Amino acid sequence: CSQVPLAVLPSGTANVLAKELGLPWNLPRAAARIAAAPYRRIALGLAIPEKSSGEPRYFLSLAGAGADGALVSAVRPEIKLKAGILAYWQEGFRQLARYKFPLFRTMMADGPIDASLVIVGRTKHYGGPFKITTEADLLRPEFELAFVTTRSAWRYIAYLPLLWAGKLRGTRHVRFFKASSLHCASTTSSTILIQVDGEPAGCLPVDFRIVPDALTLAIPDPV
């Protein structure tokens, strides 16, 4: 963990953290807001996958296992560089047609859940215009976890307009919990992939943990 302050400018593909901090897309305006922003200590997420599949990775915004791990791993870097966020949309529709949505076992203090997707949120924003873990808070040392427990590609398609409208909460087969740790393990021969802040990060089994008081971040006051 670091004592060196971090400031963020919106120059990535989805700019999830910049959206979370309310930064404008205009870089000079964003820099001006950051220059006046107070510094705050926040927790980080830490993903610890099977040693043979990847190294431990810290994350600021979100991680996931299952369907979104498969999507992120399938996006080709050269396409992502050219198409930006559209590369994820294109690959997402391809995955709906070919991914089998295998279930895997998750364990937390509230008990086990079998899911085809889990989002491990430190931020409300997920990617593009979407918000999933809408009760996540960077200033609290905890995750908000979103579990999708269906294997139906058709139901995933039905979730898209709800996702766009920010109304996944309360939907059938979608459950939300708060936790500081989560263990995920495959219960089949399927390889279940994980992602960390939009980058491939190995496969199950994996432990997600909160690392409190880990980073100093410039967080602008709300406008």
C-alpha positions in Angstrom: 0.0 0.0 0.0 1.1 3.5 -0.7 1.5 6.9 1.0 2.0 8.6 -2.4 -1.2 10.6 -3.3 -3.0 9.5 -6.5 -5.0 11.7 -8.9 -6.9 10.4 -11.9 -7.6 12.0 -15.3 -10.2 10.6 -17.7 -8.1 9.1 -20.4 -8.9 5.4 -20.3 -11.4 3.2 -22.2 -14.4 3.3 -19.9 -13.1 5.8 -17.3 -15.0 4.1 -14.5 -13.1 5.8 -11.7 -13.3 9.3 -13.3 -17.1 8.9 -13.6 -17.2 7.8 -9.9 -15.3 11.0 -8.9 -17.6 13.2 -11.1 -14.7 14.4 -13.3 -15.5 16.1 -16.6 -14.2 14.7 -19.8 -12.4 17.9 -20.6 -8.9 17.4 -19.4 -8.1 21.0 -18.4 -11.3 21.2 -16.4 -10.7 17.8 -14.9 -7.1 18.9 -13.9 -8.5 22.1 -12.3 -10.9 20.1 -10.2 -8.3 17.7 -9.1 -5.9 20.5 -8.2 -8.5 21.8 -5.7 -9.5 18.3 -4.4 -8.9 17.2 -0.9 -6.9 14.0 -0.4 -8.6 11.1 1.4 -7.4 7.6 2.5 -9.4 4.8 0.9 -9.5 1.0 0.9 -8.5 -1.0 -2.1 -9.7 -4.3 -3.3 -7.3 -7.2 -3.7 -7.8 -10.2 -6.0 -5.7 -13.3 -5.2 -6.2 -15.9 -7.9 -4.7 -19.4 -8.2 -0.9 -19.0 -8.4 -0.7 -20.8 -11.7 -3.2 -18.4 -13.3 -2.0 -15.0 -12.2 -0.5 -12.8 -9.5 -2.4 -10.9 -6.8 -3.9 -7.7 -8.1 -5.1 -4.6 -6.3 -8.1 -2.8 -7.8 -9.7 0.6 -7.3 -13.1 0.2 -9.0 -14.3 -3.3 -9.5 -13.5 -6.9 -10.2 -15.6 -9.8 -11.4 -15.8 -13.5 -12.1 -17.8 -15.5 -14.6 -19.5 -13.9 -17.6 -17.7 -10.6 -17.4 -14.4 -12.2 -16.9 -14.9 -14.2 -20.1 -15.9 -11.0 -21.9 -12.9 -9.0 -20.8 -10.5 -11.9 -21.6 -12.0 -12.2 -25.1 -11.6 -8.6 -26.1 -8.6 -8.3 -28.3 -6.2 -5.4 -27.3 -5.9 -4.1 -30.8 -9.7 -3.9 -31.2 -10.0 -2.3 -27.8 -7.5 0.3 -28.9 -9.4 1.2 -32.0 -13.0 0.8 -30.9 -12.8 1.7 -27.2 -15.9 0.9 -25.2 -17.6 -0.4 -28.4 -15.2 -3.4 -28.4 -16.8 -4.6 -25.1 -20.3 -4.2 -26.6 -19.3 -6.2 -29.7 -17.7 -9.0 -27.6 -20.6 -8.9 -25.2 -23.1 -9.8 -27.9 -20.8 -12.6 -29.2 -20.5 -14.0 -25.7 -24.3 -14.1 -25.3 -24.4 -16.5 -28.3 -21.5 -18.7 -27.3 -20.9 -18.6 -23.5 -22.5 -21.4 -21.5 -22.8 -19.4 -18.2 -21.5 -22.1 -15.9 -22.3 -21.8 -12.2 -19.5 -21.5 -9.6 -19.6 -21.5 -5.8 -19.1 -18.2 -3.9 -18.5 -18.1 -0.1 -18.9 -15.1 2.2 -20.0 -14.5 5.7 -23.7 -14.6 4.7 -23.2 -18.1 3.3 -22.7 -19.7 -0.1 -24.2 -18.6 -3.4 -23.9 -20.4 -6.8 -23.6 -17.8 -9.5 -22.8 -17.4 -13.2 -21.5 -13.9 -12.6 -20.3 -11.9 -9.6 -19.4 -8.2 -9.6 -17.1 -7.1 -6.8 -17.8 -3.4 -6.6 -15.8 -0.6 -4.9 -17.6 1.9 -7.2 -21.2 2.4 -8.3 -20.1 2.7 -11.9 -19.5 -0.5 -13.9 -18.5 0.6 -17.4 -19.8 3.0 -20.1 -23.0 4.6 -18.7 -23.9 1.7 -16.4 -24.2 1.4 -12.7 -24.6 -2.0 -11.0 -23.3 -1.9 -7.4 -25.1 1.3 -6.7 -24.6 1.2 -2.9 -20.8 0.8 -3.2 -18.8 3.6 -1.6 -15.1 4.3 -2.1 -14.9 5.9 1.4 -16.2 2.7 3.1 -13.9 -0.4 3.6 -16.2 -2.9 2.0 -17.4 -4.3 -1.3 -20.9 -4.3 -2.6 -21.3 -7.7 -4.3 -23.8 -8.4 -7.1 -24.6 -12.0 -7.9 -26.4 -13.3 -11.0 -27.6 -16.8 -10.4 -29.2 -17.7 -13.7 -27.6 -19.7 -16.5 -30.1 -18.4 -19.2 -28.6 -16.3 -22.0 -32.1 -15.1 -22.7 -32.5 -13.8 -19.1 -29.1 -12.0 -19.5 -30.5 -10.3 -22.6 -33.6 -9.3 -20.7 -31.4 -7.7 -18.1 -29.9 -5.2 -20.7 -32.7 -2.6 -20.6 -32.8 -2.9 -16.8 -29.1 -2.4 -16.7 -29.4 0.6 -18.9 -32.1 2.1 -16.7 -30.2 1.3 -13.5 -32.9 -1.0 -12.2 -31.2 -4.4 -11.7 -31.7 -4.2 -8.0 -34.7 -6.3 -7.0 -34.7 -8.2 -10.3 -35.2 -12.0 -10.1 -31.9 -14.0 -10.0 -29.9 -10.9 -9.1 -28.8 -10.5 -5.4 -26.8 -7.9 -3.6 -24.7 -8.1 -0.4 -22.1 -6.1 1.5 -18.9 -7.9 2.5 -15.2 -7.4 3.1 -14.1 -10.7 1.5 -15.4 -13.3 -0.9 -14.1 -16.7 -2.1 -15.0 -18.1 -5.5 -14.3 -21.6 -6.7 -15.3 -23.6 -9.8 -17.5 -26.6 -9.1 -17.2 -28.1 -12.6 -14.5 -28.7 -15.2 -15.2 -25.3 -16.7 -12.5 -22.6 -16.5 -14.1 -19.5 -14.9 -12.2 -16.4 -15.7 -11.8 -13.2 -13.6 -11.2 -9.6 -14.4 -9.8 -6.7 -12.3 -10.6 -3.1 -13.3 -11.4 -4.2 -16.9 -8.2 -6.4 -17.4 -7.9 -10.2 -17.4 -6.6 -11.4 -14.1 -6.5 -15.2 -14.2 -9.1 -17.8 -13.3 -10.9 -19.4 -10.3 -10.3 -20.1 -7.5 -9.9 -16.6 -6.3 -10.1 -14.6 -3.1 -11.3 -11.0 -3.1 -10.4 -9.0 0.0 -10.6 -5.4 1.2 -7.3 -3.8 2.1 -8.2 -0.9 4.4 -6.4 2.4 4.6 -4.4 1.5 1.5 -4.3 4.5 -0.8 -4.5 8.4 -0.7 -6.8 9.5 -3.5 -7.7 13.1 -4.7 -11.5 13.1 -4.4 -13.1 16.3 -5.6 -16.1 17.6 -3.6 -19.4 17.2 -5.4 -20.3 20.1 -7.7 
